[in-house]
Amino acid sequence: MNVMSSSSDFAKKDISQITTYQSGIAQAAAHRATNRIVSDYLLEYGLTAMHWFTIGIIYDAGEKGIRISDLTKKLQTTIPFVTNTITLLESKGFVRKVAHAGDSRIKLVSITPDFIPTVEEIENGLREHMRKALYAESGVTRDELQDYIHVLYKIISRS
């Protein structure tokens, strides 16, 4: 018996009628589909999704920058991964590392001033690209996407 015949079959079902494995498969497939949309767009800039997430967190930190240890926590990854990512982004001129004024052992990472307009261009372009891909092609409404993102934040706030 083909329990998971099509996603539209599940769209109208009560959650009690969807198995945990079906829900898990749907979550993984949604993640892959969204990541594909993002990754395809970022290729134009020579970036991966993880590079973009890293750049975004650094951008949000502003001129003062962010400590590598804090960046690691926000990305929920390892220091070696973040260090390698920062080294790559630094070699491209996207970010810079400076010693903390109070403790030279602490490194702060910030976006280079020349790259700030590109960050804003990528953000605006990626938003538009996702609107087209998700709203127009997938039929997801703005409200549905907002609900989905809201639920994601609720789930991660508990972990």
Buried (B, 14 or more C-beta within 10 A) or exposed (E): EEEEEEEEEBEEEEEEEBEEEBEEEBEEEEEEEBEEBBBEBBEEBEBBBBBBBBBBBBBEBEEEBBBBEBBBEBBEBEEEEBBEBBEBBBEEEBBBBEEEEEEEEEBBBBBBEEBBEBBEEBBEBBEEBBEEBBBEEBEBEEEEBEEEEEEEEEEEEEE
